[in-house]
Amino acid sequence: MQDKVEKKGGEWDAELEELQTRRKLAKRMGGEEAVAKFKARGRNTARERIEMMLDDGSFREIARVTGKGVYEKSGEFKDLSPVNAIIGTGRVEGRKIVVSADDYTIRAGSSEGTISDKWVYAERMAHQYLMPIVRLVDTAGGSVKLLEQMQSTKIPGYPNWPIVDLLTKVPVVGVALGACAGLGAIKVLMSHFSVMVRDQSQVFAAGPPVVKQAYGIDIDKNDLGGYKVHRKSALVHNEAVDEADAFAQSRRFLSYLPRNVYQAPPVTPADDPLDRVEDWLKDAIPHNRRRVYDPRKIVEAVLDKGSVFEIGRHQGASIMTGLARLGGYPVGYMCSDPRIVGGAMTIQSAFKVERHIELCDTFGLPMINFVDQPGNATGPEAELNGTLRGAVRVLTATERARIPWVSIIMRRAFGMAGGLHAPKYFPQLLYRFAWPSARWGSIPIEGGVRAAHKADIAAAADPEEKLKELEEHYHRLSSPFRTAERFGITDIIDPRETRAVLADWVEDAWEVLKCDRGRGRD
């Protein structure tokens, strides 16, 4: 669209013709051979990736003719080698964003083939004009050849890059589309949402050659920083089956968030009735406490149909986190998964929860917590991993949160981790509901009875019968109705009422958030 201008005769025809020539040369990227080689690997070029990420025809490129010019001896322009950074603005679902893409066909996207001021400009533009930014990253990172080009070296860093402050102002997305080393890894990771393509993307501090030199280890790049590695490291949020999926996930993530922290998130028309009742929810939690269930079905039944977007599914899997809609309002949600280490809080799930709370608090998304928390993971490995340190960080993030928060206690809320289901200290209003299946306490009854009545059980004629008798006694005392009698819970609800209760809450939550956004956030 930008190149379609009407040609008319005039004094500046020669210069305008040169401008068009330079633009065409820049679009060659790394040249026909390099592009063909890249495409043969099943990859999309940087320009194709931008088009896939944005609404059709919405890309407006900036600094199109940045590069290294080649001139005749007479000084006349001859050729242009573009830099390997493509930047500009575009739209996602009609909303404007900044986009920055590495062109791997030019020096493998490395620093050797770029002018850093160009991609930094895109970041500064997002920061100054308070627009979301999406980084399409595919770079080999630094190059020793840059030293030869500059005939000197530099201390690492980009003083004009507002990398941290961006995260406090606008949504930032990092998409790993190839090997992302060093600076490339930073671009992916310093984001609110990151995604990598299975068997195509790698994220690491340095690639296999550097590892070989430093440690004498021969290692494949996927074994060093592929998606299976980061399922365990929790470095990258999501994984995609291909590039199109990565862009679709990025677009969907942005759909829940505002343009910046000073605006409210976008509300969409809701076609899912707020009074919809799922009758099976009354038996969603098994009466047998040893049986598990699928929590995703519960979350999807309560929130707007088709609106649930899970973040970090394969890491810290004992607790699910994600974004969704309720009555068209965007919300954040959390939910323990009893099928994974009983739903306990591990160091990985703690890290994930902390990050998710901070995301929702930054952009004003009300939080819904579906609670079935048996407590922190215990045992030698859990202690060695520093699980309690992670739990303390969740505590800090929870109490610092300013967003409206509601908890639905479906089953368990035990111990320190169980106590982290919501902010509990003034001025936050402790808004929590329980299903009849809920149980809570400082310690689960099954383990607590053995500890508190060890002598009584040992002295009994039938220790197992005595244990059973004591457990039944304490289970009667732990009924949620007894807590409700003392107003220890906002209310006990029929599970089938959950959607309607939350729909009523989110309407009020939104009024609070609109006031908060109007005051601005620093």
Secondary structure per residue as TSV (DSSP state, phi and psi in degrees):
chain	resnum	aa	ss	phi	psi
A	1	M	-	360.0	-39.0
A	2	Q	T	-65.7	-29.5
A	3	D	T	-86.9	-6.8
A	4	K	-	-88.6	85.2
A	5	V	-	-121.6	147.2
A	6	E	-	-73.5	133.1
A	7	K	-	-90.7	124.6
A	8	K	-	-133.5	150.9
A	9	G	-	-66.4	147.0
A	10	G	-	-178.0	174.3
A	11	E	T	-65.7	-27.1
A	12	W	T	-103.6	20.7
A	13	D	H	-57.3	-41.7
A	14	A	H	-63.3	-43.4
A	15	E	H	-68.8	-39.8
A	16	L	H	-66.9	-35.5
A	17	E	H	-66.1	-39.4
A	18	E	H	-64.5	-38.8
A	19	L	H	-59.4	-46.0
A	20	Q	H	-65.0	-36.7
A	21	T	H	-63.6	-45.1
A	22	R	H	-61.9	-40.0
A	23	R	H	-63.7	-42.7
A	24	K	H	-64.3	-40.4
A	25	L	H	-64.5	-37.8
A	26	A	H	-64.3	-33.7
A	27	K	T	-72.8	-9.5
A	28	R	T	-69.8	-18.1
A	29	M	T	57.3	-124.7
A	30	G	T	-83.6	4.8
A	31	G	-	103.3	159.6
A	32	E	H	-55.7	-44.9
A	33	E	H	-66.4	-45.7
A	34	A	H	-64.7	-39.8
A	35	V	H	-66.2	-43.8
A	36	A	H	-62.0	-41.3
A	37	K	H	-63.6	-40.9
A	38	F	H	-67.4	-43.2
A	39	K	H	-66.1	-32.3
A	40	A	H	-64.1	-20.4
A	41	R	T	-84.9	4.6
A	42	G	T	82.3	18.8
A	43	R	-	-100.3	154.8
A	44	N	-	-94.8	145.8
A	45	T	-	-70.3	166.9
A	46	A	H	-57.9	-40.1
A	47	R	H	-69.9	-37.9
A	48	E	H	-65.3	-38.6
A	49	R	H	-63.0	-41.6
A	50	I	H	-61.4	-44.6
A	51	E	H	-63.1	-36.7
A	52	M	H	-69.5	-32.9
A	53	M	H	-75.8	-35.9
A	54	L	S	-99.6	164.9
A	55	D	-	-59.5	147.5
A	56	D	T	-53.7	128.2
A	57	G	T	70.6	12.5
A	58	S	-	-95.5	-7.1
A	59	F	-	-73.9	126.7
A	60	R	E	-118.1	106.7
A	61	E	E	-76.4	146.2
A	62	I	E	-118.3	143.9
A	63	A	S	58.6	49.7
A	64	R	T	-67.9	-26.5
A	65	V	T	-108.1	19.5
A	66	T	-	-70.2	131.3
A	67	G	E	166.3	-163.5
A	68	K	E	-105.6	113.1
A	69	G	E	-80.8	146.9
A	70	V	E	-115.1	131.2
A	71	Y	E	-126.6	150.0
A	72	E	-	-69.5	166.4
A	73	K	T	-60.2	-27.9
A	74	S	T	-74.6	-11.0
A	75	G	S	97.3	-2.8
A	76	E	-	-75.9	144.8
A	77	F	E	-65.7	137.7
A	78	K	E	-121.1	-46.7
A	79	D	E	-156.7	167.0
A	80	L	E	-139.1	129.5
A	81	S	E	-104.3	107.3
A	82	P	E	-69.5	157.4
A	83	V	-	-76.8	165.5
A	84	N	S	-93.8	27.2
A	85	A	E	-121.1	127.1
A	86	I	E	-115.6	124.0
A	87	I	E	-130.6	161.7
A	88	G	E	166.3	-167.9
A	89	T	E	-120.1	159.7
A	90	G	E	-164.6	-168.2
A	91	R	E	-130.0	146.4
A	92	V	E	-124.6	114.7
A	93	E	T	53.2	38.8
A	94	G	T	84.7	-8.5
A	95	R	E	-99.9	136.5
A	96	K	E	-77.0	139.4
A	97	I	E	-140.0	167.3
A	98	V	E	-100.1	141.7
A	99	V	E	-130.9	142.1
A	100	S	E	-135.7	129.8
A	101	A	E	-131.7	137.2
A	102	D	E	-83.4	136.4
A	103	D	-	-101.1	102.2
A	104	Y	T	-68.3	-21.4
A	105	T	T	-71.5	-9.3
A	106	I	T	-112.8	104.8
A	107	R	G	53.8	37.0
A	108	A	G	54.9	29.9
A	109	G	G	69.5	12.0
A	110	S	-	-79.9	171.0
A	111	S	G	-63.9	-19.9
A	112	E	G	-63.1	-28.1
A	113	G	G	-111.6	24.3
A	114	T	-	-130.5	169.6
A	115	I	-	-119.8	107.8
A	116	S	H	-59.5	-29.2
A	117	D	H	-57.7	-27.2
A	118	K	H	-70.1	-53.7
A	119	W	H	-71.0	-29.8
A	120	V	H	-64.7	-34.6
A	121	Y	H	-59.8	-40.3
A	122	A	H	-60.9	-42.1
A	123	E	H	-65.3	-41.6
A	124	R	H	-68.5	-33.5
A	125	M	H	-64.5	-44.4
A	126	A	H	-60.8	-39.0
A	127	H	H	-69.1	-45.1
A	128	Q	H	-72.4	-41.5
A	129	Y	T	-99.1	9.9
A	130	L	T	53.3	52.3
A	131	M	-	-116.4	145.8
A	132	P	-	-59.0	153.2
A	133	I	E	-130.0	137.4
A	134	V	E	-117.3	124.4
A	135	R	E	-103.2	121.4
A	136	L	E	-99.7	100.4
A	137	V	E	-102.9	128.9
A	138	D	-	-156.9	80.9
A	139	T	-	-141.4	140.9
A	140	A	-	-77.9	-2.8
A	141	G	-	87.2	-145.9
A	142	G	-	-72.1	159.5
A	143	S	-	-136.1	134.3
A	144	V	T	-66.3	-21.6
A	145	K	H	-66.7	-20.4
A	146	L	H	-62.6	-31.5
A	147	L	H	-61.4	-40.9
A	148	E	H	-68.9	-39.0
A	149	Q	H	-62.1	-46.3
A	150	M	H	-83.3	-17.6
A	151	Q	T	58.8	26.2
A	152	S	S	-169.2	176.1
A	153	T	-	-125.4	177.5
A	154	K	-	-138.4	157.8
A	155	I	-	-74.7	131.3
A	156	P	S	-57.0	144.9
A	157	G	-	130.3	158.5
A	158	Y	-	-130.4	92.8
A	159	P	T	-56.9	-27.7
A	160	N	T	-91.8	5.1
A	161	W	-	-90.2	112.6
A	162	P	-	-81.9	53.4
A	163	I	H	-61.6	-39.3
A	164	V	H	-83.7	-45.0
A	165	D	H	-64.3	-28.7
A	166	L	H	-54.9	-40.6
A	167	L	T	-67.5	-17.7
A	168	T	T	-94.2	-3.1
A	169	K	T	-119.5	-46.1
A	170	V	S	-136.4	156.7
A	171	P	-	-64.0	134.7
A	172	V	E	-125.4	129.2
A	173	V	E	-121.6	132.6
A	174	G	E	-116.5	120.6
A	175	V	E	-112.9	113.6
A	176	A	E	-86.9	118.0
A	177	L	-	-116.8	3.3
A	178	G	S	-168.9	-152.6
A	179	A	E	-76.2	116.4
A	180	C	E	-113.3	98.5
A	181	A	E	-109.7	148.4
A	182	G	T	56.7	-114.9
A	183	L	H	-57.9	-38.4
A	184	G	H	-60.4	-41.2
A	185	A	H	-62.9	-41.4
A	186	I	H	-61.3	-42.5
A	187	K	H	-61.2	-37.8
A	188	V	H	-71.0	-45.1
A	189	L	H	-81.7	-29.7
A	190	M	S	-81.3	69.2
A	191	S	S	-149.8	166.8
A	192	H	S	-86.7	-24.1
A	193	F	E	-145.7	131.0
A	194	S	E	-130.1	147.4
A	195	V	E	-145.8	143.1
A	196	M	E	-129.9	153.7
A	197	V	E	-92.2	127.6
A	198	R	T	-57.0	135.5
A	199	D	T	60.4	10.8
A	200	Q	T	-125.7	-34.5
A	201	S	-	-105.3	146.5
A	202	Q	E	-139.0	144.3
A	203	V	E	-129.4	121.3
A	204	F	E	-158.2	164.3
A	205	A	S	-67.5	-38.4
A	206	A	S	-154.1	151.4
A	207	G	-	-81.3	179.4
A	208	P	H	-51.6	-40.7
A	209	P	H	-60.2	-39.8
A	210	V	H	-69.3	-39.7
A	211	V	H	-62.9	-40.9
A	212	K	H	-61.2	-44.6
A	213	Q	H	-67.0	-40.0
A	214	A	H	-79.6	-38.2
A	215	Y	H	-122.3	-4.8
A	216	G	-	70.1	23.2
A	217	I	-	-104.7	128.8
A	218	D	-	-90.4	120.4
A	219	I	-	-144.8	140.9
A	220	D	-	-73.5	147.8
A	221	K	H	-64.5	-29.5
A	222	N	H	-71.8	-36.6
A	223	D	H	-69.5	-23.8
A	224	L	H	-84.9	-41.2
A	225	G	H	-151.4	28.4
A	226	G	S	-80.3	-178.5
A	227	Y	H	-64.1	-32.6
A	228	K	H	-67.1	-34.6
A	229	V	H	-64.0	-44.1
A	230	H	H	-83.3	-7.5
A	231	R	H	-63.0	-34.9
A	232	K	H	-88.0	-38.1
A	233	S	H	-75.7	-23.0
A	234	A	-	64.3	23.0
A	235	L	-	-71.7	-40.9
A	236	V	S	-113.5	136.4
A	237	H	S	-62.7	-59.3
A	238	N	E	-125.3	163.8
A	239	E	E	-124.0	151.2
A	240	A	E	-123.9	152.4
A	241	V	S	-77.0	-26.5
A	242	D	S	-159.1	-178.8
A	243	E	H	-63.9	-41.1
A	244	A	H	-59.8	-40.0
A	245	D	H	-65.5	-39.5
A	246	A	H	-61.8	-42.2
A	247	F	H	-70.0	-38.2
A	248	A	H	-62.8	-42.2
A	249	Q	H	-64.0	-40.3
A	250	S	H	-65.0	-42.7
A	251	R	H	-62.9	-42.0
A	252	R	H	-67.1	-41.6
A	253	F	H	-56.3	-47.0
A	254	L	H	-64.2	-26.3
A	255	S	H	-64.7	-20.8
A	256	Y	T	-90.6	-13.7
A	257	L	S	-107.8	154.7
A	258	P	-	-76.1	171.7
A	259	R	S	-62.6	-37.4
A	260	N	S	-158.0	177.2
A	261	V	T	-71.8	-11.0
A	262	Y	T	-90.4	-4.6
A	263	Q	S	-117.5	158.8
A	264	A	-	-82.1	149.4
A	265	P	-	-60.6	155.9
A	266	P	-	-75.1	129.3
A	267	V	-	-97.2	134.9
A	268	T	-	-113.8	155.4
A	269	P	-	-59.3	136.9
A	270	A	-	-102.6	128.5
A	271	D	-	-110.8	8.5
A	272	D	S	-104.0	114.1
A	273	P	-	-54.4	134.3
A	274	L	T	-68.8	-24.0
A	275	D	T	-95.0	13.9
A	276	R	-	-60.3	132.9
A	277	V	-	-119.1	127.9
A	278	E	-	-103.4	104.1
A	279	D	G	-61.5	-31.5
A	280	W	G	-66.5	-16.1
A	281	L	G	-62.3	-24.0
A	282	K	G	-64.2	-24.0
A	283	D	G	-116.2	19.3
A	284	A	S	-64.4	-33.9
A	285	I	S	-96.1	119.2
A	286	P	-	-60.7	141.6
A	287	H	S	-67.9	-32.4
A	288	N	S	-74.4	114.9
A	289	R	T	-65.6	-14.4
A	290	R	T	-87.8	-9.5
A	291	R	-	-89.8	147.9
A	292	V	-	-107.1	179.7
A	293	Y	-	-153.5	172.4
A	294	D	-	-96.3	104.9
A	295	P	H	-69.6	-24.5
A	296	R	H	-63.1	-34.7
A	297	K	H	-64.3	-36.5
A	298	I	H	-67.5	-48.8
A	299	V	H	-58.5	-45.8
A	300	E	H	-68.3	-27.9
A	301	A	H	-75.6	-32.9
A	302	V	H	-84.1	-42.2
A	303	L	S	-85.0	171.3
A	304	D	-	-57.0	136.4
A	305	K	T	-60.2	133.2
A	306	G	T	75.3	6.7
A	307	S	-	-100.1	-8.1
A	308	V	-	-78.0	124.6
A	309	F	E	-123.3	104.2
A	310	E	E	-82.0	140.6
A	311	I	E	-119.1	125.5
A	312	G	S	75.4	39.1
A	313	R	T	-59.5	-37.1
A	314	H	T	-92.2	2.3
A	315	Q	S	-127.1	138.8
A	316	G	S	53.6	44.9
A	317	A	T	-68.7	-7.8
A	318	S	T	-70.6	-16.2
A	319	I	E	-132.2	126.3
A	320	M	E	-90.1	144.0
A	321	T	E	-135.1	153.1
A	322	G	E	177.2	-175.1
A	323	L	E	-119.2	152.9
A	324	A	E	-160.2	-172.4
A	325	R	E	-130.8	150.9
A	326	L	E	-137.7	111.1
A	327	G	T	63.2	25.7
A	328	G	T	89.2	-13.4
A	329	Y	E	-81.9	131.7
A	330	P	E	-72.2	139.4
A	331	V	E	-140.3	159.8
A	332	G	E	-99.4	153.2
A	333	Y	E	-140.5	156.6
A	334	M	E	-137.7	151.5
A	335	C	E	-162.8	128.6
A	336	S	E	-72.6	150.2
A	337	D	-	-114.8	104.9
A	338	P	T	-66.1	-10.7
A	339	R	T	-80.1	-14.4
A	340	I	T	-112.8	111.8
A	341	V	G	39.9	39.2
A	342	G	G	71.4	4.8
A	343	G	G	87.6	7.4
A	344	A	-	-66.4	156.7
A	345	M	B	-82.0	116.6
A	346	T	-	-101.2	174.0
A	347	I	H	-63.3	-37.2
A	348	Q	H	-69.2	-44.7
A	349	S	H	-68.4	-31.4
A	350	A	H	-63.7	-43.9
A	351	F	H	-61.0	-42.9
A	352	K	H	-64.8	-43.8
A	353	V	H	-64.8	-44.5
A	354	E	H	-56.3	-48.0
A	355	R	H	-62.7	-38.9
A	356	H	H	-70.3	-40.8
A	357	I	H	-60.3	-44.3
A	358	E	H	-64.3	-37.8
A	359	L	H	-60.8	-51.6
A	360	C	H	-65.1	-38.3
A	361	D	H	-68.3	-37.7
A	362	T	H	-62.6	-41.5
A	363	F	H	-108.0	11.5
A	364	G	T	71.5	42.4
A	365	L	-	-101.0	120.2
A	366	P	-	-57.9	146.5
A	367	M	E	-107.1	132.6
A	368	I	E	-116.0	122.9
A	369	N	E	-113.6	115.0
A	370	F	E	-90.8	109.9
A	371	V	E	-100.8	126.7
A	372	D	E	-150.4	73.3
A	373	Q	E	-113.0	110.8
A	374	P	-	-78.2	-12.5
A	375	G	-	127.7	-175.5
A	376	N	B	-70.9	147.0
A	377	A	-	-60.7	139.6
A	378	T	-	-123.1	172.1
A	379	G	S	110.5	168.7
A	380	P	H	-55.4	-44.1
A	381	E	H	-66.6	-41.6
A	382	A	H	-62.8	-41.0
A	383	E	H	-68.6	-40.1
A	384	L	H	-64.2	-35.0
A	385	N	H	-75.1	-12.3
A	386	G	T	78.4	40.3
A	387	T	H	-58.1	-39.4
A	388	L	H	-64.9	-34.0
A	389	R	H	-61.3	-41.7
A	390	G	H	-64.2	-40.7
A	391	A	H	-63.9	-38.8
A	392	V	H	-64.9	-37.0
A	393	R	H	-67.3	-36.3
A	394	V	H	-64.5	-41.8
A	395	L	H	-56.8	-46.6
A	396	T	H	-62.8	-46.4
A	397	A	H	-63.3	-39.7
A	398	T	H	-64.2	-47.1
A	399	E	H	-73.7	-22.3
A	400	R	H	-81.4	-18.8
A	401	A	-	-62.4	138.0
A	402	R	-	-107.9	-0.6
A	403	I	S	-80.3	152.2
A	404	P	-	-59.3	142.5
A	405	W	E	-142.9	133.4
A	406	V	E	-132.0	141.5
A	407	S	E	-118.8	136.1
A	408	I	E	-112.8	104.1
A	409	I	E	-84.1	106.0
A	410	M	E	-87.3	-35.5
A	411	R	E	-142.5	-80.4
A	412	R	E	-113.7	147.9
A	413	A	E	-148.5	86.2
A	414	F	E	-118.7	146.1
A	415	G	H	67.1	-164.6
A	416	M	H	-59.3	-47.5
A	417	A	H	-64.1	-37.8
A	418	G	H	-63.5	-31.7
A	419	G	G	-74.0	-9.6
A	420	L	G	-90.9	18.7
A	421	H	G	-72.2	-15.2
A	422	A	S	-167.5	159.4
A	423	P	-	-63.2	136.3
A	424	K	-	-122.3	-2.6
A	425	Y	S	-111.7	145.0
A	426	F	T	-50.7	138.9
A	427	P	T	-93.9	7.4
A	428	Q	S	-65.6	133.4
A	429	L	-	-82.1	122.3
A	430	L	-	-78.7	96.4
A	431	Y	-	-106.2	103.7
A	432	R	E	-146.3	143.1
A	433	F	E	-124.2	155.9
A	434	A	E	-129.4	146.9
A	435	W	-	-86.1	158.2
A	436	P	T	-58.1	-19.3
A	437	S	T	-81.3	-2.9
A	438	A	-	-74.8	145.1
A	439	R	E	-142.8	146.6
A	440	W	E	-150.8	169.6
A	441	G	E	158.3	176.8
A	442	S	S	-73.6	-21.8
A	443	I	S	-154.0	142.6
A	444	P	-	-59.1	142.6
A	445	I	H	-60.8	-42.1
A	446	E	H	-56.2	-43.4
A	447	G	H	-85.2	-32.5
A	448	G	H	-67.0	-36.5
A	449	V	H	-64.4	-43.3
A	450	R	H	-60.2	-38.4
A	451	A	H	-74.0	-44.6
A	452	A	H	-77.2	-27.0
A	453	H	T	-119.8	32.9
A	454	K	H	-55.7	-45.9
A	455	A	H	-68.7	-43.2
A	456	D	H	-61.0	-42.9
A	457	I	H	-66.3	-42.9
A	458	A	H	-64.9	-33.4
A	459	A	H	-83.5	-11.2
A	460	A	S	-71.6	151.1
A	461	A	S	-63.2	-36.7
A	462	D	S	-127.4	92.8
A	463	P	H	-55.7	-40.2
A	464	E	H	-67.2	-39.0
A	465	E	H	-66.4	-38.8
A	466	K	H	-64.2	-42.6
A	467	L	H	-60.7	-45.0
A	468	K	H	-62.1	-42.1
A	469	E	H	-61.3	-45.5
A	470	L	H	-66.4	-40.8
A	471	E	H	-63.9	-41.7
A	472	E	H	-62.5	-39.2
A	473	H	H	-60.9	-48.5
A	474	Y	H	-70.6	-31.9
A	475	H	H	-65.3	-35.3
A	476	R	H	-63.9	-40.3
A	477	L	H	-69.6	-24.1
A	478	S	T	-88.4	7.3
A	479	S	-	-55.9	135.3
A	480	P	H	-63.3	-22.9
A	481	F	H	-65.6	-33.7
A	482	R	H	-65.8	-38.6
A	483	T	H	-66.2	-40.1
A	484	A	H	-64.7	-31.9
A	485	E	H	-59.8	-30.4
A	486	R	T	-99.4	12.4
A	487	F	T	55.6	40.9
A	488	G	-	-84.4	-3.4
A	489	I	S	-142.7	144.5
A	490	T	S	-57.6	-44.6
A	491	D	E	-170.5	157.9
A	492	I	E	-104.9	130.9
A	493	I	-	-125.2	155.2
A	494	D	-	-68.1	130.5
A	495	P	G	-50.9	-30.3
A	496	R	G	-70.4	-15.1
A	497	E	G	-88.2	-5.8
A	498	T	H	-58.3	-46.4
A	499	R	H	-60.5	-44.6
A	500	A	H	-65.2	-40.8
A	501	V	H	-62.8	-45.7
A	502	L	H	-68.7	-34.8
A	503	A	H	-63.9	-38.7
A	504	D	H	-66.0	-41.1
A	505	W	H	-65.7	-44.7
A	506	V	H	-66.1	-29.0
A	507	E	H	-63.2	-44.4
A	508	D	H	-69.0	-39.4
A	509	A	H	-58.9	-37.9
A	510	W	H	-67.2	-34.5
A	511	E	H	-64.0	-39.2
A	512	V	H	-64.3	-44.6
A	513	L	H	-66.2	-34.9
A	514	K	H	-63.3	-38.3
A	515	C	H	-65.9	-43.0
A	516	D	H	-64.1	-42.3
A	517	R	H	-64.9	-38.2
A	518	G	H	-63.4	-32.6
A	519	R	H	-75.4	-18.2
A	520	G	-	82.8	161.7
A	521	R	-	-132.9	138.8
A	522	D	-	-120.4	360.0
